[in-house]
Amino acid sequence: MKLDRKEILKALETITIAGEGKNMVESGAVANVITFGDEVVVDLLLHTPAMHIKKRAEDDIKKTIHELVSPEAKVKVNIKVEAKENPNEIKGKAIPGIKNIIAVASGKGGVGKSTVTANLAVTLAKMGFAVGILDADIYGPSMPIMFDVENEKPISITVDGKSKMKPVESFEIKILSIGFFTAPSQAVIWRGPMAAKALNQMIFDADWGELDFMLIDLPPGTGDIHLSIMQSLPITGAVVVSTPQAVALADAKKGVAMFMQDNINVPVLGIIENMAYFTPEELPDNKYYIFGQEGAKNLAEDLNVPFLGEVPIVQSIREAGDYGRPAALQTASVIKTIFEEITRNVVQETVNRNDSLPATEAIKITTMAGCSAVKKN
């Protein structure tokens, strides 16, 4: 069997790349098509730095050639990403020494985003990474409570002749939060510019040192704080947290859509389903799907973004957060295992993102989770 190049190009004209408007041949995304008997190599040039679009394009090409040209064709797709210069694109300023910046977001409040952030952080630290948390939830900071450092205050140190804040450390995590600068009962009543200024100070006027991962605990929704963060920092990728409930999923979908906006272009590393099910301690084999079953998993499939894992409703997770010792620190527990698996998935998606897209400052991973921080040239 010999494949016809013109027939393949005609088939590729039926595929549209998300955000392009035109088919992939007309838009110039198909850089070249080469055939060798029953083999075809398609060189694709994409302008959108989003992993889900790259994967979707590759799958669509293979499926279309198999359906419209030949089911026996051996298809190889080479994808190169060259981001277009977008004058409206929000681009942040890198912080020297911080290799990966992961934004943890949720469209809706109360889904456990801060709890997930805290447990991801301690699990990353146990895997051997240097980790920091920026608590960007200005109006409801949770990290001081979750790490039992409510009464701590960042001290001022001199670095290269400049006065800098030294983040508070707990369980080997460097933390900065507006909660360190206000009384526990004090409400933060600020307009957007004030909140943005406070965040910028915690980002750029702090001595974060060398970090493999900075996790940013974003407030719920898709508002001013989110834009301020993305204007300030080059975000490596975003993780979206949701419960399986339809109301939460509707908002999570908006959260994913925000990062996919043309002028934001932050790769979505995946979705985590929190409060996925309840298992009573006395009935360890039973699962009760209180908020619905696999809603976030199905949403991830619908949006073609990775599903990073599910976290059950367990009393010890809540207790651990209240006592200031994240549940993932528990030894020989189901929760520890669950967060290790989810964290490995986050790490793997970060590696995939850094291998395939223009990097913030990429690292390759080879510690206990498979990771050593090696800068990419």
C-alpha positions, 0 to 999 in steps of 0.5 A: 500500500502506498499513501497519497500525500494529496489525499492526506492533505485533503483529509487534514483540511477537515481538522480545525485546531482550537483557537485557530478558526481555520483548518490546520492546512489553511492556517499553516499549522501543517508544515510538511507531510511526507509519505513512505509507502504505508508510513506518513509523517506530519510536521505540525507547527502550533502557536498555542502553548497548551498541552491539551491542544497539542494532544488533541491535534495529534489524536485528531490527525491519527484518527482522521487519516485512519478514517479517511485515508487508510486504517492501516496507515502508520502515522507519526506526528512531529509537533513544534510549538512557536508561540505567537507574539501577542501584544495583549498577552499577560507575561510575568517576571521570573524570580531567580531561583524558582524553577516551577510555579504551580497555581492551584485554583478552584472556580468555587470556594469550599472545595478544599483547594487550600487543603490540597495545596498544603498536602501537595506541598508537604508531599513534594518536600518529602520527595526531596524538592525545595518547596514554597507556598504563596498564600494568595487568598488575600481575603481568606488566608488559610496557610498559617492555620494549616501549618500551625504558624498563626503566631509567626511573623516573617523577619526582615533580612538583608540580601545584596544590600536590600531588605527582604522578608524571610518566609516562615518555615514549617515542615520544610515549606517556605510560606508567605501569607497575608495572614502573617500581617493581620490579626486572626480576627481582622478582616482584610477590606481592600480594593483590588490595587491594594491586594495586588500591591500586597501580593507583589511585595510577598512575591518580589520583596521576599527571599525565597531562595532556591525552590523547585516548586512554588505553589500559589494558593489562589482565591476562588473564582476568576477575578482580579487577584488571579490576573495580578498573579499572572501579570506578576509571575510566569506560571508554569501550569495550573491545577484545578480542584473541584468536588464531583458536585454539578454546581462545583463542576460548573465553576471549575469549568470556568476556572479551566477556561480562564487559564486557556484564555488567549491572553493568559495561555497557562497550561492546565496540568490537570484536575483534582477531585476532592471529597470524591467519596466517603468511607466510614472507618468501621466499613473500610470497603464501603464508598458513599458518593455523597456529592456525586460520582466521578464528576471531576474525572468526567469533566477532565475527559470532556475538557481533554485535560489530565485527571490527577486523582481523587481525594476522599472525605476523611475526618483525619484530613480535616483534623490535620488541617485544623491542628496545623499538620497536613494529613499527607505527613501521616505515616502508613496511612491511606491519605499519605498514599493518595497524596503521593500518587496525586503529587507524582501525577502533578510532577509528571505533568510538569515534566511533560509541560516543560518537555513540550512547551517553552519553559519558565525554567524547566527541570527534569525530575528523578528523585523518589518520584522520579526526579533531579532538578536539572536545568534545561539548556 
